[in-house]
Amino acid sequence: MTDPKVLILRTAGTNCDEETAYAWEQAGARTQRVHVRELTDRPAMLGEFAILTLPGGFSYGDDISAGKILASQLTSHLADAVRSFVATGRLVLGICNGFQVLVKAGLLPGPAAQAGGDPLADQSVTLTHNDSARFEARWVHLRSSRESAFLPADTVLAMPIAHGEGKLVCRDDTVRRRLADDGHIALTYCNADGRPGPYPINPNGSEADIAGLTDATGRILGLMPHPERHVQPTQHPAWTGSPPACSDGRVLFECAVRTARTL
């Protein structure tokens, strides 16, 4: 069975690409870290991969707004390559800053399931400053909703966050309803028992406790928490006492690798 190839896109300010490559490799994938200028010079390279990953960090120093400049590069210089990649059913993952890029490029939540249309849709949600008005770095729990290319259904997972602009806000009530009705809400913040709650359970004030979104197909996923930082038991703060039964971030990468092997 072929190990899927993962392109990890990096640029100035990206700082989680090596950890993300390690997480994918632990799940059975092969990885290549590619600078955005290299991909812009040769967009056809994207077609050689099964999975595109935008890792965490502070791309371009988060000037203008978090992820906005890299999002502009995707829509201005790589739009055709990205459209072709998505149209063939391959997978896209955005983690933290990568999630910010995906929403500001319009890839998430994307067009409505019944409408189809351009995956680089108009931006309908954004990620803005945390309600606490400070950078939040803590462990959180997440609950998955429907099964997707990346996640099993109805599962509680523990992962760390590290962000200052993680509050998800919808453009209007119509978008907010569509996220729920069309199954775009992939992950919500919760407590260890899977129940929602106020800060710090919801660490940034995201509407509807949203921690991650998928497109209509479930093959594009963006999330603010860092799954690549929980792929080994020793990464969990309780590892010396009562370590978790599994490394929860690894669930996401292994699920995606299984999906990619069917492409």
PAZAPA-4460 file (N, C-alpha, C; in steps of 0.05 Angstrom, whole numbers, plus 32768, in hexadecimal, padded with zeros to 4 digits):
% residues 263
    n_x    n_y    n_z   ca_x   ca_y   ca_z    c_x    c_y    c_z   seq   type   mol
   8011   7FE8   8000   8000   8000   8000   8012   8019   8000     1      M     A
   800D   802B   7FEE   801E   8043   7FEB   801A   8056   8002     2      T     A
   8030   8060   800C   802F   8075   8021   8029   8090   8013     3      D     A
   8014   809E   801B   800D   80B7   800E   8022   80CC   8012     4      P     A
   8025   80DD   7FFE   8038   80F3   7FFF   802A   810D   8009     5      K     A
   8037   811B   801C   802C   8133   8028   803E   814A   8021     6      V     A
   8033   815F   8015   8041   8178   8011   803B   818A   8028     7      L     A
   8050   8192   8037   804D   81A5   804E   8057   81C0   8044     8      I     A
   8044   81D2   8042   804A   81ED   8036   8055   81FF   804C     9      L     A
   806C   820B   8047   8078   821D   805B   807F   8238   804E    10      R     A
   8083   824C   805F   808B   8266   8055   8098   8274   806D    11      T     A
   809F   828E   8069   80AA   829D   807F   8097   829E   8097    12      A     A
   80A0   8296   80AE   808F   8296   80C6   8083   827B   80CD    13      G     A
   8083   8268   80BA   8079   824D   80C1   808D   8241   80D5    14      T     A
   8082   8235   80EA   8095   8229   80FE   808C   820E   8109    15      N     A
   8078   8202   80FC   806F   81E7   8105   8072   81D2   80EF    16      C     A
   8081   81D9   80DA   8082   81C6   80C3   8091   81AD   80CA    17      D     A
   80A6   81AE   80D9   80B5   8196   80E0   80A5   8183   80F2    18      E     A
   8098   818E   8106   8087   817E   8117   8070   8171   8108    19      E     A
   8065   8180   80F5   804F   8176   80E5   8059   815F   80D3    20      T     A
   8070   8163   80C7   807C   814D   80B7   8080   8134   80C8    21      A     A
   808A   8137   80E0   808E   8120   80F2   8073   8112   80F7    22      Y     A
   805E   8122   80FD   8044   8116   8103   803A   8106   80EB    23      A     A
   803C   8111   80D3   8033   8102   80BB   8043   80E9   80B7    24      W     A
   805D   80EA   80BC   806E   80D3   80B7   8068   80BD   80CC    25      E     A
   8062   80C5   80E5   805A   80B1   80F9   8041   80A2   80F1    26      Q     A
   8030   80B0   80E1   8017   80A4   80D8   801A   8094   80BF    27      A     A
   8032   8094   80B3   8037   8083   809B   8038   8092   8081    28      G     A
   8039   80AD   8082   803B   80BC   8069   8058   80C4   8063    29      A     A
   805D   80CC   804A   8076   80D8   8043   8072   80F6   8040    30      R     A
   8086   8106   8048   8082   8123   8048   8097   8131   8039    31      T     A
   8090   8149   802F   80A3   815B   8023   809B   8178   802B    32      Q     A
   80AE   8186   8037   80A9   81A2   803F   80B1   81B3   8027    33      R     A
   809E   81C3   801E   80A1   81D3   8005   809B   81F0   800B    34      V     A
   80AD   8202   8004   80A9   821F   8007   8094   8228   7FF3    35      H     A
   8084   823B   7FFB   806F   8245   7FE9   807A   8250   7FCF    36      V     A
   8092   825C   7FD0   809E   8267   7FB7   80A5   8250   7FA3    37      R     A
   80AE   823A   7FAE   80B4   8222   7F9E   809A   8218   7F90    38      E     A
   8085   8217   7FA0   806B   820D   7F94   8060   8222   7F80    39      L     A
   8063   823B   7F86   805A   824F   7F73   8069   824D   7F59    40      T     A
   8082   8247   7F5A   8092   8244   7F41   808A   822B   7F32    41      D     A
   8081   8217   7F40   8079   81FD   7F33   8060   81F3   7F3F    42      R     A
   8049   81FF   7F39   802F   81F7   7F45   8028   81DA   7F3F    43      P     A
   8031   81CF   7F28   802A   81B4   7F21   8035   81A0   7F36    44      A     A
   8049   81A8   7F45   8054   8197   7F5A   803E   818D   7F6D    45      M     A
   802A   819D   7F72   8015   8196   7F85   8007   817C   7F7D    46      L     A
   8005   8177   7F63   7FF8   815F   7F5A   8007   8145   7F60    47      G     A
   8020   8147   7F6A   802F   812F   7F71   8028   8125   7F8D    48      E     A
   8017   8133   7F9C   8012   812D   7FB8   7FF4   8126   7FBC    49      F     A
   7FF0   8117   7FD2   7FD5   810F   7FD9   7FC9   8121   7FEE    50      A     A
   7FDA   812F   7FFD   7FD1   8140   8013   7FE1   815A   8013    51      I     A
   7FD3   8170   8016   7FE0   818A   8019   7FDB   8193   8036    52      L     A
   7FF1   819B   8044   7FEF   81A3   805F   7FFA   81BF   8063    53      T     A
   7FEB   81D1   8070   7FF5   81EB   8078   7FF8   81EB   8096    54      L     A
   8011   81EB   809F   8016   81E8   80BC   8014   8202   80CB    55      P     A
   8018   8200   80E5   8016   8217   80F6   802E   822A   80F5    56      G     A
   802B   8240   8103   8040   8254   8104   8035   8270   8102    57      G     A
   8044   8282   80F7   803C   829E   80F4   8044   82A7   80D8    58      F     A
   8038   829C   80C4   8040   82A2   80A8   8041   82C0   80A3    59      S     A
   8058   82C9   8099   805D   82E6   8094   8058   82F7   80AC    60      Y     A
   805D   82EC   80C4   8059   82FB   80DD   803C   8302   80E3    61      G     A
   802A   82F4   80D5   800D   82FA   80D8   8007   8318   80D3    62      D     A
   8017   8324   80C1   8011   8340   80B9   7FF6   8341   80AC    63      D     A
   7FE9   8357   80AD   7FCD   835C   80A4   7FBA   834E   80B6    64      I     A
   7FB9   8333   80B4   7FAB   8322   80C7   7FB6   8306   80C4    65      S     A
   7FB1   82F6   80D8   7FBE   82DB   80D9   7FB7   82CB   80C0    66      A     A
   7FCC   82C3   80B1   7FC8   82B1   809A   7FC0   82BF   8080    67      G     A
   7FBC   82D9   8081   7FB0   82E7   806A   7FC3   82E8   8052    68      K     A
   7FDC   82EC   8056   7FEF   82EF   8040   7FF2   82D4   8032    69      I     A
   7FF6   82BF   8041   7FF9   82A5   8034   7FDF   829D   8026    70      L     A
   7FC8   82A4   8032   7FAE   829F   8024   7FAD   82AD   800A    71      A     A
   7FB7   82C6   8009   7FB7   82D5   7FF0   7FC9   82C8   7FDB    72      S     A
   7FDF   82BC   7FE4   7FF1   82AE   7FD1   7FE3   8296   7FC5    73      Q     A
   7FD4   8288   7FD5   7FC5   8270   7FCB   7FB1   8279   7FB6    74      L     A
   7FA2   828E   7FBC   7F8C   8296   7FAA   7F96   82A5   7F91    75      T     A
   7FAD   82B2   7F94   7FB8   82C2   7F7E   7FCA   82B3   7F6B    76      S     A
   7FDB   82A1   7F77   7FF0   8294   7F67   7FEC   8275   7F64    77      H     A
   7FDC   826A   7F75   7FDA   824C   7F75   7FBD   8243   7F73    78      L     A
   7FAB   8255   7F6B   7F8F   824E   7F6A   7F88   8236   7F59    79      A     A
   7F93   8236   7F40   7F8D   8220   7F2E   7F97   8205   7F39    80      D     A
   7FAF   8205   7F44   7FBB   81ED   7F4F   7FAB   81E3   7F66    81      A     A
   7FA2   81F5   7F77   7F92   81EE   7F8F   7F77   81E3   7F86    82      V     A
   7F6A   81F0   7F73   7F50   81E7   7F69   7F52   81CB   7F5E    83      R     A
   7F67   81C5   7F4E   7F6B   81AB   7F43   7F70   8196   7F58    84      S     A
   7F80   819D   7F6C   7F86   818B   7F82   7F6D   8183   7F91    85      F     A
   7F5C   8197   7F98   7F44   8192   7FA7   7F2F   8183   7F96    86      V     A
   7F2E   8189   7F7C   7F1B   817C   7F6A   7F20   815E   7F67    87      A     A
   7F38   8155   7F6B   7F3F   8139   7F69   7F3B   812A   7F83    88      T     A
   7F30   8137   7F98   7F29   812A   7FB1   7F40   8126   7FC4    89      G     A
   7F56   8133   7FBF   7F6D   8131   7FD1   7F68   8142   7FEA    90      R     A
   7F79   813E   7FFE   7F74   8149   8019   7F84   8162   801E    91      L     A
   7F78   8174   802E   7F85   818D   8036   7F81   8190   8054    92      V     A
   7F97   8196   8062   7F97   819A   807F   7FA4   81B4   8086    93      L     A
   7F96   81C5   8096   7FA2   81DD   80A0   7FA1   81DE   80BE    94      G     A
   7FB8   81E1   80CB   7FBB   81E1   80E8   7FC1   81FD   80F2    95      I     A
   7FB1   8208   8104   7FB6   8221   8111   7FB9   8237   80FC    96      C     A
   7FD1   8241   80F7   7FD5   8255   80E2   7FCB   824A   80C7    97      N     A
   7FCF   8230   80C2   7FC5   8224   80A9   7FA7   8226   80A7    98      G     A
   7F99   8223   80BE   7F7B   8226   80BE   7F74   8243   80B7    99      F     A
   7F83   8256   80C3   7F7E   8272   80BD   7F81   8277   809F   100      Q     A
   7F96   826B   8093   7F9A   826E   8076   7F82   8262   8066   101      V     A
   7F79   824A   806D   7F64   823D   805E   7F4A   824E   805F   102      L     A
   7F43   8259   8076   7F2A   8269   8077   7F2D   8283   8068   103      V     A
   7F45   828F   8069   7F48   82A9   805B   7F4D   82A6   803D   104      K     A
   7F53   828D   8035   7F54   8287   8018   7F38   827E   800E   105      A     A
   7F25   827A   8020   7F0A   8271   8017   7F08   8253   8014   106      G     A
   7F1D   8244   801A   7F1B   8227   8017   7F0A   821B   802D   107      L     A
   7F07   8228   8043   7EF5   821F   8059   7EE3   8237   8060   108      L     A
   7ECA   8232   8064   7EBC   8218   8061   7EB7   820F   8045   109      P     A
   7EBD   8220   8031   7EB9   8219   8016   7E9C   821B   800D   110      G     A
   7E96   8214   7FF4   7E7B   8216   7FEA   7E68   8202   7FF8   111      P     A
   7E4F   8208   7FF7   7E3B   81F5   8003   7E3B   81DB   7FF4   112      A     A
   7E35   81C6   8002   7E37   81AB   7FF6   7E25   81A8   7FDE   113      A     A
   7E0D   81B4   7FDF   7DFA   81B1   7FC9   7E00   81C3   7FB2   114      Q     A
   7E11   81D8   7FB7   7E17   81EC   7FA3   7E2F   81E5   7F92   115      A     A
   7E42   81D5   7F9E   7E5B   81D0   7F90   7E6A   81EB   7F8E   116      G     A
   7E76   81F0   7F77   7E82   820A   7F73   7EA0   820A   7F79   117      G     A
   7EAB   8222   7F78   7EC7   8227   7F7B   7ED0   8222   7F97   118      D     A
   7EE4   8210   7F9C   7EED   820B   7FB7   7EFB   8224   7FC3   119      P     A
   7F05   8236   7FB2   7F0F   824F   7FBC   7EF8   8263   7FBD   120      L     A
   7EE6   825E   7FCF   7ECE   826E   7FD0   7ED3   8288   7FDF   121      A     A
   7EC0   829A   7FDE   7EC3   82B3   7FEE   7EC5   82AC   800B   122      D     A
   7ED5   82BC   801A   7ED8   82B7   8036   7EBE   82BD   8045   123      Q     A
   7EB5   82A9   8055   7E9C   82AC   8064   7EA0   82A9   8082   124      S     A
   7EB8   82A0   808B   7EBE   82A0   80A7   7EDA   82AB   80AA   125      V     A
   7EE1   82B2   80C2   7EFD   82BB   80C7   7F05   82B1   80E3   126      T     A
   7F1F   82B4   80E8   7F2A   82AE   8103   7F37   82C7   810D   127      L     A
   7F2D   82D0   8124   7F36   82EA   812E   7F40   82E8   814A   128      T     A
   7F46   82FF   8157   7F53   82FF   8171   7F42   82F1   8186   129      H     A
   7F4F   82E2   8197   7F42   82D4   81AD   7F33   82E8   81BF   130      N     A
   7F1D   82DE   81CB   7F0E   82EF   81DD   7F1F   82F8   81F5   131      D     A
   7F32   82E7   81FD   7F43   82EE   8214   7F57   8305   820E   132      S     A
   7F59   830C   81F4   7F6C   8321   81EB   7F89   831A   81F2   133      A     A
   7F8E   8300   81F2   7FAA   82F7   81F7   7FAF   82DD   81E8   134      R     A
   7FC8   82D6   81E6   7FD0   82BD   81D9   7FC9   82A6   81EC   135      F     A
   7FBB   8292   81E2   7FB3   827B   81F2   7FC3   8263   81EB   136      E     A
   7FD1   8258   81FF   7FE1   8240   81FB   7FD9   822D   8212   137      A     A
   7FC9   8219   820B   7FBF   8206   8220   7FB6   81ED   8212   138      R     A
   7FB1   81D8   8221   7FA5   81BF   8217   7F87   81C2   8217   139      W     A
   7F7A   81B8   8203   7F5D   81B9   8201   7F52   819E   81F8   140      V     A
   7F38   819B   81FB   7F2B   8183   81F1   7F19   818B   81D9   141      H     A
   7F16   8179   81C7   7F06   817E   81AE   7EF4   8166   81AA   142      L     A
   7EDD   816C   819F   7ECA   8156   8198   7EC6   8157   817A   143      R     A
   7ECA   8141   816D   7EC5   813F   8150   7EA7   813B   814C   144      S     A
   7E9D   8143   8134   7E81   813F   812E   7E7E   8128   811B   145      S     A
   7E7B   812D   8101   7E78   8117   80EE   7E93   810B   80E6   146      R     A
   7E92   80F3   80DC   7EA9   80E6   80D2   7EB2   80F5   80B8   147      E     A
   7ECD   80F7   80B5   7ED7   8105   809E   7EF1   80F7   8096   148      S     A
   7EFE   8102   8082   7F18   80F7   8078   7F2D   80F8   808E   149      A     A
   7F2A   8109   80A1   7F3E   810D   80B6   7F36   8103   80D2   150      F     A
   7F1C   8100   80D7   7F13   80FC   80F2   7EFD   80E6   80F4   151      L     A
   7EFE   80D6   810A   7EE7   80C5   810F   7ED0   80D6   811B   152      P     A
   7EB8   80CC   811B   7EA1   80DB   8125   7EA1   80DA   8144   153      A     A
   7E96   80EF   8150   7E8F   80F1   816C   7EA5   80E6   817E   154      D     A
   7EBD   80F2   817C   7ED4   80EA   818B   7EE0   8102   819A   155      T     A
   7EE7   80FF   81B3   7EF3   8114   81C3   7F12   8111   81C2   156      V     A
   7F1F   8126   81BA   7F3C   8126   81B7   7F49   813C   81C7   157      L     A
   7F61   8138   81D0   7F70   814C   81DF   7F88   8156   81CE   158      A     A
   7F8A   8170   81CB   7FA0   817C   81BC   7FA7   8197   81C8   159      M     A
   7FBF   81A2   81C3   7FC5   81BD   81CD   7FBE   81D2   81B8   160      P     A
   7FB9   81EA   81C2   7FB6   8201   81B1   7FCD   8215   81B6   161      I     A
   7FD2   8226   81A3   7FE5   823C   81A7   7FDF   8251   8192   162      A     A
   7FCD   8264   8199   7FC5   8278   8185   7FBA   8291   8193   163      H     A
   7FBC   82A7   8184   7FB1   82C0   818D   7F99   82C8   817D   164      G     A
   7F95   82BC   8165   7F7E   82C2   8154   7F70   82A8   814C   165      E     A
   7F62   829D   815F   7F55   8283   815B   7F37   8284   815D   166      G     A
   7F2B   829B   8161   7F0E   829D   8164   7F01   829C   8149   167      K     A
   7EF1   8288   8143   7EE3   8285   812A   7EC9   8295   812B   168      L     A
   7EC6   82A7   8117   7EAF   82B8   8114   7EA3   82B5   80F8   169      V     A
   7E89   82B2   80F7   7E7B   82B0   80DD   7E72   82CB   80D3   170      C     A
   7E70   82CE   80B8   7E68   82E7   80AC   7E4C   82EF   80B4   171      R     A
   7E3A   82DB   80B7   7E1E   82E2   80BE   7E10   82C8   80C7   172      D     A
   7DF7   82CB   80CE   7DE8   82B4   80D8   7DE4   829E   80C3   173      D     A
   7DE2   82A6   80AA   7DDF   8293   8095   7DF7   8280   8093   174      T     A
   7E0F   828B   8095   7E27   827B   8094   7E28   8269   80AD   175      V     A
   7E21   8274   80C4   7E22   8265   80DD   7E0F   824D   80DB   176      R     A
   7DF7   8250   80D0   7DE5   823A   80CD   7DF0   8226   80B9   177      R     A
   7DFC   822F   80A4   7E06   821D   808F   7E1C   820B   809B   178      R     A
   7E2D   8216   80AC   7E43   8206   80B7   7E37   81EE   80C6   179      L     A
   7E22   81F3   80D5   7E15   81DD   80E4   7E05   81CA   80D2   180      A     A
   7DF5   81D6   80C1   7DE3   81C6   80B1   7DF1   81B5   809C   181      D     A
   7E07   81BF   8091   7E16   81B0   807C   7E2D   81A0   8087   182      D     A
   7E30   819E   80A1   7E45   818D   80AD   7E61   8197   80AA   183      G     A
   7E64   81B2   80AA   7E7F   81BD   80A8   7E8E   81BE   80C2   184      H     A
   7E80   81BC   80D9   7E8D   81BE   80F3   7E99   81A3   80F9   185      I     A
   7EB3   81A2   80F7   7EC2   8189   80FB   7EC8   8184   8118   186      A     A
   7ECF   8199   8127   7ED9   8197   8142   7ECE   81AE   8153   187      L     A
   7EC5   81A8   816B   7EBD   81BD   817E   7ECD   81BA   8198   188      T     A
   7ED1   81D0   81A5   7EDE   81D0   81C0   7ECB   81C4   81D4   189      Y     A
   7ED6   81B4   81E6   7EC5   81A7   81FB   7ED7   81A1   8213   190      C     A
   7ECA   8196   8228   7EDA   818D   823F   7EE1   8170   823B   191      N     A
   7EEE   8164   824F   7EF7   8148   824C   7EE0   8135   8248   192      A     A
   7EC8   813C   8251   7EB1   812B   824E   7EA2   8131   8234   193      D     A
   7EAC   8143   8223   7EA0   8148   8209   7E8A   815D   820A   194      G     A
   7E88   816C   8220   7E73   8181   8222   7E7F   819D   821E   195      R     A
   7E70   81AE   8211   7E79   81CA   820D   7E7A   81D9   8226   196      P     A
   7E88   81F0   8226   7E89   8201   823E   7E96   821B   8237   197      G     A
   7E96   822D   824B   7EA2   8248   8247   7EC1   8246   8248   198      P     A
   7ECD   825E   8246   7EEA   8260   8249   7EF3   8253   8263   199      Y     A
   7F08   8243   8264   7F1B   823D   824F   7F15   8224   823E   200      P     A
   7EFD   8218   8243   7EF6   8201   8232   7EF4   8209   8215   201      I     A
   7EE7   821F   8210   7EE9   822D   81F6   7EFE   8243   81FA   202      N     A
   7F16   823F   81F0   7F2C   8250   81F9   7F2E   826B   81EB   203      P     A
   7F1D   826F   81D5   7F20   8287   81C6   7F06   8296   81C0   204      N     A
   7EEF   8289   81C7   7ED5   8296   81C2   7EC9   828F   81A7   205      G     A
   7ED3   827B   819A   7EC8   8273   817F   7EAA   826F   8180   206      S     A
   7E9D   827A   816C   7E80   8275   8169   7E7A   8257   8167   207      E     A
   7E65   824E   8175   7E5D   8232   8176   7E74   8220   817F   208      A     A
   7E87   822B   818E   7E9E   821B   8199   7EAE   820E   8183   209      D     A
   7EAF   8219   816B   7EBC   820C   8154   7EDA   820D   8157   210      I     A
   7EE6   81F6   8155   7F03   81F3   8155   7F0F   81EB   813A   211      A     A
   7EFD   81E0   8129   7F07   81D7   810F   7EEF   81D4   80FB   212      G     A
   7EF5   81D9   80E1   7EE1   81D7   80CC   7EEA   81C5   80B6   213      L     A
   7ED7   81B9   80A8   7EDD   81AB   808F   7ECD   81B7   8079   214      T     A
   7ED5   81B1   8060   7EC4   81B9   804A   7EAD   81A4   8047   215      D     A
   7E9D   81A7   8033   7E86   8195   802F   7E8E   8178   802C   216      A     A
   7EA5   8173   8021   7EAE   8158   801B   7EBB   814A   8033   217      T     A
   7EC4   815A   8047   7ED3   814F   805E   7EF0   8149   8057   218      G     A
   7EF9   8152   8040   7F15   814D   8038   7F27   8165   803C   219      R     A
   7F1C   817C   8043   7F2B   8193   804B   7F25   8198   8069   220      I     A
   7F39   8199   8079   7F36   819D   8096   7F48   81B3   80A0   221      L     A
   7F3D   81C5   80B0   7F4D   81D9   80BD   7F46   81D9   80DB   222      G     A
   7F5A   81DB   80EC   7F55   81DC   8109   7F6A   81ED   8117   223      L     A
   7F61   81FA   812D   7F74   820B   813C   7F87   81FB   814E   224      M     A
   7F7E   81E6   815B   7F90   81D6   816C   7FA6   81C8   815B   225      P     A
   7FBA   81BF   8169   7FD2   81B4   815B   7FD3   8195   815F   226      H     A
   7FC8   8186   814C   7FCA   8168   814F   7FE6   815E   814D   227      P     A
   7FF8   816C   813F   8014   8163   813D   8023   8164   8157   228      E     A
   8018   8172   816B   8024   8174   8185   801A   815F   8199   229      R     A
   800A   814C   818F   8002   8135   81A0   8001   811C   818F   230      H     A
   8018   8114   8186   801B   80FB   8177   802C   80E6   8186   231      V     A
   8036   80EE   819E   8044   80DC   81B0   8039   80E0   81CC   232      Q     A
   8037   80CB   81DC   802C   80CD   81F7   803B   80E1   8208   233      P     A
   8055   80E3   8204   8065   80F5   8215   8060   8113   820F   234      T     A
   8052   8119   81FA   804B   8135   81F5   8033   813F   8206   235      Q     A
   8025   812C   8212   800E   8134   8223   8018   813B   823F   236      H     A
   800E   8151   824B   8018   8159   8266   8014   8144   827C   237      P     A
   8002   8131   8278   7FFD   811D   828D   800D   8103   8288   238      A     A
   8020   8103   8276   802E   80EA   826E   803C   80DC   8284   239      W     A
   8045   80EB   8299   8053   80DE   82AF   8041   80D2   82C4   240      T     A
   8027   80DA   82C3   8014   80CF   82D6   8001   80BC   82C9   241      G     A
   7FEC   80C6   82BE   7FD8   80B5   82B1   7FD7   80BD   8293   242      S     A
   7FE9   80B1   8283   7FEB   80B9   8267   7FD2   80B1   8258   243      P     A
   7FCB   80C0   8243   7FB3   80BA   8234   7FB6   809F   8226   244      P     A
   7F9F   8093   8220   7FA0   8078   8213   7FAC   8079   81F7   245      A     A
   7FA9   8090   81EA   7FB5   8093   81CF   7FBE   80B0   81CC   246      C     A
   7FCF   80B5   81B8   7FD7   80D0   81B2   7FC3   80DB   819E   247      S     A
   7FB2   80ED   81A8   7F9A   80F4   8199   7FA0   8102   817E   248      D     A
   7FB5   8111   817C   7FBA   811E   8163   7FC0   810A   814D   249      G     A
   7FCB   80F3   8155   7FD3   80DF   8142   7FBA   80D3   8134   250      R     A
   7FA3   80D4   8142   7F8A   80CA   8137   7F84   80D8   811D   251      V     A
   7F88   80F3   811D   7F82   8102   8105   7F94   80FB   80EE   252      L     A
   7FAE   80F9   80F3   7FC1   80F3   80DD   7FBD   80D7   80D3   253      F     A
   7FB8   80C4   80E4   7FB4   80A8   80DB   7F9B   80A5   80CB   254      E     A
   7F85   80B3   80D4   7F6C   80B2   80C5   7F70   80BD   80A9   255      C     A
   7F7E   80D3   80A7   7F83   80DF   808D   7F94   80CE   807B   256      A     A
   7FA8   80C1   8086   7FB9   80AF   8076   7FA9   8097   806B   257      V     A
   7F97   808C   807C   7F86   8077   8072   7F74   8080   805B   258      R     A
   7F69   8098   805E   7F59   80A4   8048   7F69   80A8   802F   259      T     A
   7F81   80B3   8032   7F92   80B9   801B   7F9A   80A0   800C   260      A     A
   7F9C   808A   801A   7FA4   8071   800D   7F8E   8066   7FFB   261      R     A
   7F76   8070   7FFE   7F60   8067   7FED   7F5D   8078   7FD4   262      T     A
   7F6C   808E   7FD2   7F69   80A0   7FBB   7F74   8094   7FA1   263      L     A
***
